[in-house]
């Protein structure tokens, strides 16, 4: 419900979304990943997964937690 509302509100707009749940930003045109206050990765969801960096590791952790829950 909240995800759908966020998509509606941000459609065709520049928006800055800060989120811990990666599903919230999965459809964003650009995702910036921060670590200790510094941008360490930037790209689309698929680009960041392919880099196998911080975003990919966090996504795997969240996805695995979702499967267990």
mmCIF file of the N, C-alpha and C atoms, coordinates in Angstrom:
data_MODEL
# 
_entry.id   MODEL 
# 
loop_
_atom_site.group_PDB 
_atom_site.id 
_atom_site.type_symbol 
_atom_site.label_atom_id 
_atom_site.label_alt_id 
_atom_site.label_comp_id 
_atom_site.label_asym_id 
_atom_site.label_entity_id 
_atom_site.label_seq_id 
_atom_site.pdbx_PDB_ins_code 
_atom_site.Cartn_x 
_atom_site.Cartn_y 
_atom_site.Cartn_z 
_atom_site.occupancy 
_atom_site.B_iso_or_equiv 
_atom_site.pdbx_formal_charge 
_atom_site.auth_seq_id 
_atom_site.auth_comp_id 
_atom_site.auth_asym_id 
_atom_site.auth_atom_id 
_atom_site.pdbx_PDB_model_num 
ATOM 1   N N  . UNK A 1 1  ? 0.824  -1.194  0.000   1.00 0.00 ? 1  UNK A N  1 
ATOM 2   C CA . UNK A 1 1  ? 0.000  0.000   0.000   1.00 0.00 ? 1  UNK A CA 1 
ATOM 3   C C  . UNK A 1 1  ? 0.868  1.258   0.000   1.00 0.00 ? 1  UNK A C  1 
ATOM 4   N N  . UNK A 1 2  ? 1.840  1.297   0.891   1.00 0.00 ? 2  UNK A N  1 
ATOM 5   C CA . UNK A 1 2  ? 2.742  2.453   0.956   1.00 0.00 ? 2  UNK A CA 1 
ATOM 6   C C  . UNK A 1 2  ? 3.616  2.515   -0.291  1.00 0.00 ? 2  UNK A C  1 
ATOM 7   N N  . UNK A 1 3  ? 4.076  1.358   -0.761  1.00 0.00 ? 3  UNK A N  1 
ATOM 8   C CA . UNK A 1 3  ? 4.905  1.315   -1.974  1.00 0.00 ? 3  UNK A CA 1 
ATOM 9   C C  . UNK A 1 3  ? 4.147  1.881   -3.163  1.00 0.00 ? 3  UNK A C  1 
ATOM 10  N N  . UNK A 1 4  ? 2.892  1.513   -3.316  1.00 0.00 ? 4  UNK A N  1 
ATOM 11  C CA . UNK A 1 4  ? 2.067  1.999   -4.429  1.00 0.00 ? 4  UNK A CA 1 
ATOM 12  C C  . UNK A 1 4  ? 1.874  3.507   -4.315  1.00 0.00 ? 4  UNK A C  1 
ATOM 13  N N  . UNK A 1 5  ? 1.627  4.005   -3.116  1.00 0.00 ? 5  UNK A N  1 
ATOM 14  C CA . UNK A 1 5  ? 1.455  5.446   -2.906  1.00 0.00 ? 5  UNK A CA 1 
ATOM 15  C C  . UNK A 1 5  ? 2.741  6.195   -3.241  1.00 0.00 ? 5  UNK A C  1 
ATOM 16  N N  . UNK A 1 6  ? 3.875  5.646   -2.852  1.00 0.00 ? 6  UNK A N  1 
ATOM 17  C CA . UNK A 1 6  ? 5.165  6.268   -3.157  1.00 0.00 ? 6  UNK A CA 1 
ATOM 18  C C  . UNK A 1 6  ? 5.376  6.347   -4.662  1.00 0.00 ? 6  UNK A C  1 
ATOM 19  N N  . UNK A 1 7  ? 5.053  5.282   -5.377  1.00 0.00 ? 7  UNK A N  1 
ATOM 20  C CA . UNK A 1 7  ? 5.198  5.277   -6.834  1.00 0.00 ? 7  UNK A CA 1 
ATOM 21  C C  . UNK A 1 7  ? 4.301  6.331   -7.478  1.00 0.00 ? 7  UNK A C  1 
ATOM 22  N N  . UNK A 1 8  ? 3.088  6.471   -6.982  1.00 0.00 ? 8  UNK A N  1 
ATOM 23  C CA . UNK A 1 8  ? 2.149  7.455   -7.530  1.00 0.00 ? 8  UNK A CA 1 
ATOM 24  C C  . UNK A 1 8  ? 2.634  8.877   -7.277  1.00 0.00 ? 8  UNK A C  1 
ATOM 25  N N  . UNK A 1 9  ? 3.068  9.147   -6.065  1.00 0.00 ? 9  UNK A N  1 
ATOM 26  C CA . UNK A 1 9  ? 3.505  10.495  -5.685  1.00 0.00 ? 9  UNK A CA 1 
ATOM 27  C C  . UNK A 1 9  ? 4.775  10.905  -6.429  1.00 0.00 ? 9  UNK A C  1 
ATOM 28  N N  . UNK A 1 10 ? 5.680  9.968   -6.671  1.00 0.00 ? 10 UNK A N  1 
ATOM 29  C CA . UNK A 1 10 ? 6.968  10.304  -7.284  1.00 0.00 ? 10 UNK A CA 1 
ATOM 30  C C  . UNK A 1 10 ? 6.983  10.174  -8.805  1.00 0.00 ? 10 UNK A C  1 
ATOM 31  N N  . UNK A 1 11 ? 5.898  9.737   -9.391  1.00 0.00 ? 11 UNK A N  1 
ATOM 32  C CA . UNK A 1 11 ? 5.845  9.557   -10.850 1.00 0.00 ? 11 UNK A CA 1 
ATOM 33  C C  . UNK A 1 11 ? 6.134  10.870  -11.567 1.00 0.00 ? 11 UNK A C  1 
ATOM 34  N N  . UNK A 1 12 ? 7.035  10.816  -12.549 1.00 0.00 ? 12 UNK A N  1 
ATOM 35  C CA . UNK A 1 12 ? 7.400  11.976  -13.374 1.00 0.00 ? 12 UNK A CA 1 
ATOM 36  C C  . UNK A 1 12 ? 7.959  13.143  -12.565 1.00 0.00 ? 12 UNK A C  1 
ATOM 37  N N  . UNK A 1 13 ? 8.603  12.838  -11.460 1.00 0.00 ? 13 UNK A N  1 
ATOM 38  C CA . UNK A 1 13 ? 9.202  13.875  -10.612 1.00 0.00 ? 13 UNK A CA 1 
ATOM 39  C C  . UNK A 1 13 ? 10.601 13.432  -10.178 1.00 0.00 ? 13 UNK A C  1 
ATOM 40  N N  . UNK A 1 14 ? 11.419 14.410  -9.878  1.00 0.00 ? 14 UNK A N  1 
ATOM 41  C CA . UNK A 1 14 ? 12.688 14.105  -9.242  1.00 0.00 ? 14 UNK A CA 1 
ATOM 42  C C  . UNK A 1 14 ? 12.412 13.985  -7.755  1.00 0.00 ? 14 UNK A C  1 
ATOM 43  N N  . UNK A 1 15 ? 12.768 12.860  -7.186  1.00 0.00 ? 15 UNK A N  1 
ATOM 44  C CA . UNK A 1 15 ? 12.485 12.602  -5.773  1.00 0.00 ? 15 UNK A CA 1 
ATOM 45  C C  . UNK A 1 15 ? 13.715 12.012  -5.106  1.00 0.00 ? 15 UNK A C  1 
ATOM 46  N N  . UNK A 1 16 ? 13.901 12.355  -3.860  1.00 0.00 ? 16 UNK A N  1 
ATOM 47  C CA . UNK A 1 16 ? 14.964 11.753  -3.058  1.00 0.00 ? 16 UNK A CA 1 
ATOM 48  C C  . UNK A 1 16 ? 14.284 10.906  -1.998  1.00 0.00 ? 16 UNK A C  1 
ATOM 49  N N  . UNK A 1 17 ? 14.581 9.622   -2.031  1.00 0.00 ? 17 UNK A N  1 
ATOM 50  C CA . UNK A 1 17 ? 13.982 8.689   -1.085  1.00 0.00 ? 17 UNK A CA 1 
ATOM 51  C C  . UNK A 1 17 ? 15.113 8.049   -0.294  1.00 0.00 ? 17 UNK A C  1 
ATOM 52  N N  . UNK A 1 18 ? 15.020 8.120   1.009   1.00 0.00 ? 18 UNK A N  1 
ATOM 53  C CA . UNK A 1 18 ? 16.006 7.482   1.879   1.00 0.00 ? 18 UNK A CA 1 
ATOM 54  C C  . UNK A 1 18 ? 15.326 6.255   2.467   1.00 0.00 ? 18 UNK A C  1 
ATOM 55  N N  . UNK A 1 19 ? 15.931 5.094   2.269   1.00 0.00 ? 19 UNK A N  1 
ATOM 56  C CA . UNK A 1 19 ? 15.263 3.865   2.689   1.00 0.00 ? 19 UNK A CA 1 
ATOM 57  C C  . UNK A 1 19 ? 16.253 2.814   3.158   1.00 0.00 ? 19 UNK A C  1 
ATOM 58  N N  . UNK A 1 20 ? 15.811 2.019   4.108   1.00 0.00 ? 20 UNK A N  1 
ATOM 59  C CA . UNK A 1 20 ? 16.575 0.846   4.518   1.00 0.00 ? 20 UNK A CA 1 
ATOM 60  C C  . UNK A 1 20 ? 16.077 -0.389  3.776   1.00 0.00 ? 20 UNK A C  1 
ATOM 61  N N  . UNK A 1 21 ? 14.788 -0.412  3.453   1.00 0.00 ? 21 UNK A N  1 
ATOM 62  C CA . UNK A 1 21 ? 14.220 -1.522  2.688   1.00 0.00 ? 21 UNK A CA 1 
ATOM 63  C C  . UNK A 1 21 ? 14.522 -1.280  1.211   1.00 0.00 ? 21 UNK A C  1 
ATOM 64  N N  . UNK A 1 22 ? 15.313 -2.140  0.616   1.00 0.00 ? 22 UNK A N  1 
ATOM 65  C CA . UNK A 1 22 ? 15.724 -1.943  -0.770  1.00 0.00 ? 22 UNK A CA 1 
ATOM 66  C C  . UNK A 1 22 ? 14.571 -2.090  -1.751  1.00 0.00 ? 22 UNK A C  1 
ATOM 67  N N  . UNK A 1 23 ? 13.516 -2.790  -1.370  1.00 0.00 ? 23 UNK A N  1 
ATOM 68  C CA . UNK A 1 23 ? 12.336 -2.896  -2.234  1.00 0.00 ? 23 UNK A CA 1 
ATOM 69  C C  . UNK A 1 23 ? 11.733 -1.520  -2.491  1.00 0.00 ? 23 UNK A C  1 
ATOM 70  N N  . UNK A 1 24 ? 11.924 -0.602  -1.563  1.00 0.00 ? 24 UNK A N  1 
ATOM 71  C CA . UNK A 1 24 ? 11.388 0.753   -1.702  1.00 0.00 ? 24 UNK A CA 1 
ATOM 72  C C  . UNK A 1 24 ? 12.036 1.493   -2.867  1.00 0.00 ? 24 UNK A C  1 
ATOM 73  N N  . UNK A 1 25 ? 13.296 1.234   -3.147  1.00 0.00 ? 25 UNK A N  1 
ATOM 74  C CA . UNK A 1 25 ? 14.013 1.966   -4.199  1.00 0.00 ? 25 UNK A CA 1 
ATOM 75  C C  . UNK A 1 25 ? 14.298 1.119   -5.441  1.00 0.00 ? 25 UNK A C  1 
ATOM 76  N N  . UNK A 1 26 ? 13.834 -0.103  -5.453  1.00 0.00 ? 26 UNK A N  1 
ATOM 77  C CA . UNK A 1 26 ? 14.138 -1.048  -6.535  1.00 0.00 ? 26 UNK A CA 1 
ATOM 78  C C  . UNK A 1 26 ? 13.811 -0.496  -7.920  1.00 0.00 ? 26 UNK A C  1 
ATOM 79  N N  . UNK A 1 27 ? 12.730 0.245   -8.059  1.00 0.00 ? 27 UNK A N  1 
ATOM 80  C CA . UNK A 1 27 ? 12.300 0.753   -9.364  1.00 0.00 ? 27 UNK A CA 1 
ATOM 81  C C  . UNK A 1 27 ? 12.851 2.143   -9.689  1.00 0.00 ? 27 UNK A C  1 
ATOM 82  N N  . UNK A 1 28 ? 13.671 2.693   -8.815  1.00 0.00 ? 28 UNK A N  1 
ATOM 83  C CA . UNK A 1 28 ? 14.218 4.036   -9.044  1.00 0.00 ? 28 UNK A CA 1 
ATOM 84  C C  . UNK A 1 28 ? 15.131 4.045   -10.270 1.00 0.00 ? 28 UNK A C  1 
ATOM 85  N N  . UNK A 1 29 ? 15.162 5.169   -10.973 1.00 0.00 ? 29 UNK A N  1 
ATOM 86  C CA . UNK A 1 29 ? 16.022 5.281   -12.157 1.00 0.00 ? 29 UNK A CA 1 
ATOM 87  C C  . UNK A 1 29 ? 17.493 5.401   -11.775 1.00 0.00 ? 29 UNK A C  1 
ATOM 88  N N  . UNK A 1 30 ? 17.767 5.871   -10.566 1.00 0.00 ? 30 UNK A N  1 
ATOM 89  C CA . UNK A 1 30 ? 19.147 5.953   -10.078 1.00 0.00 ? 30 UNK A CA 1 
ATOM 90  C C  . UNK A 1 30 ? 19.127 5.714   -8.569  1.00 0.00 ? 30 UNK A C  1 
ATOM 91  N N  . UNK A 1 31 ? 19.974 4.809   -8.125  1.00 0.00 ? 31 UNK A N  1 
ATOM 92  C CA . UNK A 1 31 ? 20.104 4.491   -6.705  1.00 0.00 ? 31 UNK A CA 1 
ATOM 93  C C  . UNK A 1 31 ? 21.524 4.839   -6.287  1.00 0.00 ? 31 UNK A C  1 
ATOM 94  N N  . UNK A 1 32 ? 21.651 5.564   -5.189  1.00 0.00 ? 32 UNK A N  1 
ATOM 95  C CA . UNK A 1 32 ? 22.963 5.874   -4.628  1.00 0.00 ? 32 UNK A CA 1 
ATOM 96  C C  . UNK A 1 32 ? 23.083 5.124   -3.305  1.00 0.00 ? 32 UNK A C  1 
ATOM 97  N N  . UNK A 1 33 ? 24.153 4.379   -3.160  1.00 0.00 ? 33 UNK A N  1 
ATOM 98  C CA . UNK A 1 33 ? 24.385 3.592   -1.960  1.00 0.00 ? 33 UNK A CA 1 
ATOM 99  C C  . UNK A 1 33 ? 25.436 4.299   -1.123  1.00 0.00 ? 33 UNK A C  1 
ATOM 100 N N  . UNK A 1 34 ? 25.090 4.522   0.144   1.00 0.00 ? 34 UNK A N  1 
ATOM 101 C CA . UNK A 1 34 ? 26.027 5.201   1.039   1.00 0.00 ? 34 UNK A CA 1 
ATOM 102 C C  . UNK A 1 34 ? 26.558 4.230   2.082   1.00 0.00 ? 34 UNK A C  1 
ATOM 103 N N  . UNK A 1 35 ? 27.804 4.408   2.430   1.00 0.00 ? 35 UNK A N  1 
ATOM 104 C CA . UNK A 1 35 ? 28.440 3.644   3.497   1.00 0.00 ? 35 UNK A CA 1 
ATOM 105 C C  . UNK A 1 35 ? 29.262 4.613   4.325   1.00 0.00 ? 35 UNK A C  1 
ATOM 106 N N  . UNK A 1 36 ? 28.941 4.728   5.584   1.00 0.00 ? 36 UNK A N  1 
ATOM 107 C CA . UNK A 1 36 ? 29.634 5.636   6.504   1.00 0.00 ? 36 UNK A CA 1 
ATOM 108 C C  . UNK A 1 36 ? 29.647 7.069   5.982   1.00 0.00 ? 36 UNK A C  1 
ATOM 109 N N  . UNK A 1 37 ? 28.515 7.504   5.392   1.00 0.00 ? 37 UNK A N  1 
ATOM 110 C CA . UNK A 1 37 ? 28.370 8.885   4.940   1.00 0.00 ? 37 UNK A CA 1 
ATOM 111 C C  . UNK A 1 37 ? 28.946 9.195   3.573   1.00 0.00 ? 37 UNK A C  1 
ATOM 112 N N  . UNK A 1 38 ? 29.450 8.194   2.873   1.00 0.00 ? 38 UNK A N  1 
ATOM 113 C CA . UNK A 1 38 ? 30.045 8.394   1.557   1.00 0.00 ? 38 UNK A CA 1 
ATOM 114 C C  . UNK A 1 38 ? 29.296 7.568   0.515   1.00 0.00 ? 38 UNK A C  1 
ATOM 115 N N  . UNK A 1 39 ? 29.050 8.167   -0.658  1.00 0.00 ? 39 UNK A N  1 
ATOM 116 C CA . UNK A 1 39 ? 28.430 7.417   -1.750  1.00 0.00 ? 39 UNK A CA 1 
ATOM 117 C C  . UNK A 1 39 ? 29.467 6.437   -2.286  1.00 0.00 ? 39 UNK A C  1 
ATOM 118 N N  . UNK A 1 40 ? 29.148 5.145   -2.207  1.00 0.00 ? 40 UNK A N  1 
ATOM 119 C CA . UNK A 1 40 ? 30.096 4.114   -2.632  1.00 0.00 ? 40 UNK A CA 1 
ATOM 120 C C  . UNK A 1 40 ? 29.674 3.416   -3.924  1.00 0.00 ? 40 UNK A C  1 
ATOM 121 N N  . UNK A 1 41 ? 28.393 3.514   -4.287  1.00 0.00 ? 41 UNK A N  1 
ATOM 122 C CA . UNK A 1 41 ? 27.902 2.904   -5.521  1.00 0.00 ? 41 UNK A CA 1 
ATOM 123 C C  . UNK A 1 41 ? 26.746 3.733   -6.061  1.00 0.00 ? 41 UNK A C  1 
ATOM 124 N N  . UNK A 1 42 ? 26.562 3.670   -7.375  1.00 0.00 ? 42 UNK A N  1 
ATOM 125 C CA . UNK A 1 42 ? 25.462 4.380   -8.003  1.00 0.00 ? 42 UNK A CA 1 
ATOM 126 C C  . UNK A 1 42 ? 25.059 3.634   -9.268  1.00 0.00 ? 42 UNK A C  1 
ATOM 127 N N  . UNK A 1 43 ? 23.754 3.504   -9.484  1.00 0.00 ? 43 UNK A N  1 
ATOM 128 C CA . UNK A 1 43 ? 23.256 2.851   -10.688 1.00 0.00 ? 43 UNK A CA 1 
ATOM 129 C C  . UNK A 1 43 ? 21.815 2.426   -10.516 1.00 0.00 ? 43 UNK A C  1 
ATOM 130 N N  . UNK A 1 44 ? 21.316 1.668   -11.477 1.00 0.00 ? 44 UNK A N  1 
ATOM 131 C CA . UNK A 1 44 ? 19.979 1.100   -11.358 1.00 0.00 ? 44 UNK A CA 1 
ATOM 132 C C  . UNK A 1 44 ? 20.062 -0.141  -10.471 1.00 0.00 ? 44 UNK A C  1 
ATOM 133 N N  . UNK A 1 45 ? 18.916 -0.667  -10.119 1.00 0.00 ? 45 UNK A N  1 
ATOM 134 C CA . UNK A 1 45 ? 18.860 -1.886  -9.312  1.00 0.00 ? 45 UNK A CA 1 
ATOM 135 C C  . UNK A 1 45 ? 19.678 -3.002  -9.973  1.00 0.00 ? 45 UNK A C  1 
ATOM 136 N N  . UNK A 1 46 ? 19.430 -3.246  -11.253 1.00 0.00 ? 46 UNK A N  1 
ATOM 137 C CA . UNK A 1 46 ? 20.138 -4.325  -11.960 1.00 0.00 ? 46 UNK A CA 1 
ATOM 138 C C  . UNK A 1 46 ? 21.633 -4.065  -12.071 1.00 0.00 ? 46 UNK A C  1 
ATOM 139 N N  . UNK A 1 47 ? 22.014 -2.820  -12.350 1.00 0.00 ? 47 UNK A N  1 
ATOM 140 C CA . UNK A 1 47 ? 23.444 -2.483  -12.443 1.00 0.00 ? 47 UNK A CA 1 
ATOM 141 C C  . UNK A 1 47 ? 24.146 -2.736  -11.114 1.00 0.00 ? 47 UNK A C  1 
ATOM 142 N N  . UNK A 1 48 ? 23.492 -2.358  -10.024 1.00 0.00 ? 48 UNK A N  1 
ATOM 143 C CA . UNK A 1 48 ? 24.097 -2.534  -8.703  1.00 0.00 ? 48 UNK A CA 1 
ATOM 144 C C  . UNK A 1 48 ? 24.188 -4.009  -8.315  1.00 0.00 ? 48 UNK A C  1 
ATOM 145 N N  . UNK A 1 49 ? 23.203 -4.797  -8.697  1.00 0.00 ? 49 UNK A N  1 
ATOM 146 C CA . UNK A 1 49 ? 23.286 -6.238  -8.429  1.00 0.00 ? 49 UNK A CA 1 
ATOM 147 C C  . UNK A 1 49 ? 24.448 -6.863  -9.191  1.00 0.00 ? 49 UNK A C  1 
ATOM 148 N N  . UNK A 1 50 ? 24.662 -6.423  -10.433 1.00 0.00 ? 50 UNK A N  1 
ATOM 149 C CA . UNK A 1 50 ? 25.750 -6.963  -11.257 1.00 0.00 ? 50 UNK A CA 1 
ATOM 150 C C  . UNK A 1 50 ? 27.125 -6.610  -10.704 1.00 0.00 ? 50 UNK A C  1 
ATOM 151 N N  . UNK A 1 51 ? 27.242 -5.467  -10.013 1.00 0.00 ? 51 UNK A N  1 
ATOM 152 C CA . UNK A 1 51 ? 28.536 -5.045  -9.455  1.00 0.00 ? 51 UNK A CA 1 
ATOM 153 C C  . UNK A 1 51 ? 28.985 -5.922  -8.293  1.00 0.00 ? 51 UNK A C  1 
ATOM 154 N N  . UNK A 1 52 ? 28.051 -6.638  -7.683  1.00 0.00 ? 52 UNK A N  1 
ATOM 155 C CA . UNK A 1 52 ? 28.368 -7.513  -6.542  1.00 0.00 ? 52 UNK A CA 1 
ATOM 156 C C  . UNK A 1 52 ? 29.039 -6.754  -5.400  1.00 0.00 ? 52 UNK A C  1 
ATOM 157 N N  . UNK A 1 53 ? 28.589 -5.522  -5.170  1.00 0.00 ? 53 UNK A N  1 
ATOM 158 C CA . UNK A 1 53 ? 29.156 -4.698  -4.107  1.00 0.00 ? 53 UNK A CA 1 
ATOM 159 C C  . UNK A 1 53 ? 28.242 -4.628  -2.897  1.00 0.00 ? 53 UNK A C  1 
ATOM 160 N N  . UNK A 1 54 ? 28.245 -3.490  -2.248  1.00 0.00 ? 54 UNK A N  1 
ATOM 161 C CA . UNK A 1 54 ? 27.483 -3.264  -1.024  1.00 0.00 ? 54 UNK A CA 1 
ATOM 162 C C  . UNK A 1 54 ? 25.993 -3.490  -1.250  1.00 0.00 ? 54 UNK A C  1 
ATOM 163 N N  . UNK A 1 55 ? 25.438 -2.886  -2.297  1.00 0.00 ? 55 UNK A N  1 
ATOM 164 C CA . UNK A 1 55 ? 24.001 -3.010  -2.579  1.00 0.00 ? 55 UNK A CA 1 
ATOM 165 C C  . UNK A 1 55 ? 23.622 -4.471  -2.776  1.00 0.00 ? 55 UNK A C  1 
ATOM 166 N N  . UNK A 1 56 ? 24.393 -5.176  -3.559  1.00 0.00 ? 56 UNK A N  1 
ATOM 167 C CA . UNK A 1 56 ? 24.122 -6.586  -3.836  1.00 0.00 ? 56 UNK A CA 1 
ATOM 168 C C  . UNK A 1 56 ? 24.125 -7.416  -2.555  1.00 0.00 ? 56 UNK A C  1 
ATOM 169 N N  . UNK A 1 57 ? 25.095 -7.168  -1.695  1.00 0.00 ? 57 UNK A N  1 
ATOM 170 C CA . UNK A 1 57 ? 25.184 -7.905  -0.431  1.00 0.00 ? 57 UNK A CA 1 
ATOM 171 C C  . UNK A 1 57 ? 23.989 -7.598  0.463   1.00 0.00 ? 57 UNK A C  1 
ATOM 172 N N  . UNK A 1 58 ? 23.621 -6.323  0.555   1.00 0.00 ? 58 UNK A N  1 
ATOM 173 C CA . UNK A 1 58 ? 22.458 -5.948  1.359   1.00 0.00 ? 58 UNK A CA 1 
ATOM 174 C C  . UNK A 1 58 ? 21.179 -6.557  0.794   1.00 0.00 ? 58 UNK A C  1 
ATOM 175 N N  . UNK A 1 59 ? 21.056 -6.552  -0.524  1.00 0.00 ? 59 UNK A N  1 
ATOM 176 C CA . UNK A 1 59 ? 19.873 -7.116  -1.173  1.00 0.00 ? 59 UNK A CA 1 
ATOM 177 C C  . UNK A 1 59 ? 19.765 -8.615  -0.877  1.00 0.00 ? 59 UNK A C  1 
ATOM 178 N N  . UNK A 1 60 ? 20.881 -9.319  -0.968  1.00 0.00 ? 60 UNK A N  1 
ATOM 179 C CA . UNK A 1 60 ? 20.881 -10.755 -0.671  1.00 0.00 ? 60 UNK A CA 1 
ATOM 180 C C  . UNK A 1 60 ? 20.470 -11.015 0.771   1.00 0.00 ? 60 UNK A C  1 
ATOM 181 N N  . UNK A 1 61 ? 20.967 -10.208 1.700   1.00 0.00 ? 61 UNK A N  1 
ATOM 182 C CA . UNK A 1 61 ? 20.617 -10.364 3.114   1.00 0.00 ? 61 UNK A CA 1 
ATOM 183 C C  . UNK A 1 61 ? 19.124 -10.129 3.317   1.00 0.00 ? 61 UNK A C  1 
ATOM 184 N N  . UNK A 1 62 ? 18.592 -9.046  2.737   1.00 0.00 ? 62 UNK A N  1 
ATOM 185 C CA . UNK A 1 62 ? 17.174 -8.743  2.907   1.00 0.00 ? 62 UNK A CA 1 
ATOM 186 C C  . UNK A 1 62 ? 16.300 -9.797  2.241   1.00 0.00 ? 62 UNK A C  1 
ATOM 187 N N  . UNK A 1 63 ? 16.680 -10.255 1.069   1.00 0.00 ? 63 UNK A N  1 
ATOM 188 C CA . UNK A 1 63 ? 15.898 -11.256 0.355   1.00 0.00 ? 63 UNK A CA 1 
ATOM 189 C C  . UNK A 1 63 ? 15.901 -12.573 1.124   1.00 0.00 ? 63 UNK A C  1 
ATOM 190 N N  . UNK A 1 64 ? 17.060 -12.980 1.637   1.00 0.00 ? 64 UNK A N  1 
ATOM 191 C CA . UNK A 1 64 ? 17.162 -14.217 2.412   1.00 0.00 ? 64 UNK A CA 1 
ATOM 192 C C  . UNK A 1 64 ? 16.317 -14.121 3.677   1.00 0.00 ? 64 UNK A C  1 
ATOM 193 N N  . UNK A 1 65 ? 16.333 -12.965 4.329   1.00 0.00 ? 65 UNK A N  1 
ATOM 194 C CA . UNK A 1 65 ? 15.530 -12.763 5.538   1.00 0.00 ? 65 UNK A CA 1 
ATOM 195 C C  . UNK A 1 65 ? 14.050 -12.865 5.208   1.00 0.00 ? 65 UNK A C  1 
ATOM 196 N N  . UNK A 1 66 ? 13.659 -12.359 4.040   1.00 0.00 ? 66 UNK A N  1 
ATOM 197 C CA . UNK A 1 66 ? 12.257 -12.407 3.615   1.00 0.00 ? 66 UNK A CA 1 
ATOM 198 C C  . UNK A 1 66 ? 11.815 -13.852 3.366   1.00 0.00 ? 66 UNK A C  1 
ATOM 199 N N  . UNK A 1 67 ? 12.701 -14.671 2.800   1.00 0.00 ? 67 UNK A N  1 
ATOM 200 C CA . UNK A 1 67 ? 12.363 -16.067 2.528   1.00 0.00 ? 67 UNK A CA 1 
ATOM 201 C C  . UNK A 1 67 ? 12.193 -16.868 3.811   1.00 0.00 ? 67 UNK A C  1 
ATOM 202 N N  . UNK A 1 68 ? 12.999 -16.535 4.823   1.00 0.00 ? 68 UNK A N  1 
ATOM 203 C CA . UNK A 1 68 ? 12.947 -17.242 6.098   1.00 0.00 ? 68 UNK A CA 1 
ATOM 204 C C  . UNK A 1 68 ? 11.708 -16.847 6.886   1.00 0.00 ? 68 UNK A C  1 
ATOM 205 N N  . UNK A 1 69 ? 11.330 -15.573 6.794   1.00 0.00 ? 69 UNK A N  1 
ATOM 206 C CA . UNK A 1 69 ? 10.211 -15.050 7.597   1.00 0.00 ? 69 UNK A CA 1 
ATOM 207 C C  . UNK A 1 69 ? 8.879  -15.601 7.207   1.00 0.00 ? 69 UNK A C  1 
# 
